[in-house]
């Protein structure tokens, strides 16, 4: 998940994990929910222009672009 986020400037979504890693929607959703709720590693963006719902990982975000 962190590798995908880093490739996309900090953003990750269920569809990106499904397309790039071959994960099922349930697996992608569970991984992102754990990062958000249990671990507190990302922010939820429910108004993302590209995916509708995405997650932002601050440690993987590119601040200089």
C-alpha positions in Angstrom: 0.0 0.0 0.0 2.8 2.4 0.9 4.6 1.7 -2.4 1.4 2.5 -4.4 0.9 5.7 -2.3 4.5 6.7 -3.0 4.2 6.2 -6.7 1.1 8.4 -6.8 2.4 11.3 -4.7 0.8 10.1 -1.5 -2.6 9.1 -2.8 -3.9 5.5 -2.8 -7.3 4.0 -3.6 -9.1 0.7 -3.6 -9.1 0.7 -7.4 -5.4 1.4 -7.6 -4.6 -1.5 -5.3 -6.9 -3.8 -7.3 -5.4 -2.8 -10.6 -1.7 -2.7 -9.7 -1.6 -5.5 -7.1 -4.4 -7.8 -8.3 -6.1 -7.6 -4.9 -9.8 -8.1 -4.4 -12.0 -5.2 -3.4 -12.4 -6.7 0.0 -8.7 -7.0 0.6 -8.0 -3.5 -0.6 -10.8 -2.1 1.5 -9.6 -4.0 4.6 -6.0 -2.8 4.2 -7.0 0.8 3.8 -9.4 0.6 6.7 -6.7 -0.8 8.9 -4.3 2.0 7.8 -6.9 4.7 8.5 -8.7 3.4 11.6 -6.3 1.1 13.4 -2.9 2.5 12.5 -3.7 6.2 11.8 -1.3 6.2 8.9 -3.5 8.0 6.3 -6.2 10.6 5.8 -9.5 9.8 4.2 -10.5 12.0 1.2 -14.2 11.4 0.3 -14.2 14.1 -2.4 -11.2 13.0 -4.5 -11.6 14.3 -8.1 -10.0 11.2 -9.6 -11.2 8.2 -7.5 -14.2 9.6 -5.6 -12.8 8.2 -2.3 -9.0 8.0 -1.8 -6.6 7.8 1.1 -3.6 10.1 1.5 -0.4 8.9 3.3 1.4 11.9 4.6 4.8 10.1 4.8 4.5 9.4 1.1 3.2 12.8 -0.1 5.3 15.0 -2.4 5.2 18.5 -1.0 7.4 20.1 -3.6 5.2 19.6 -6.6 
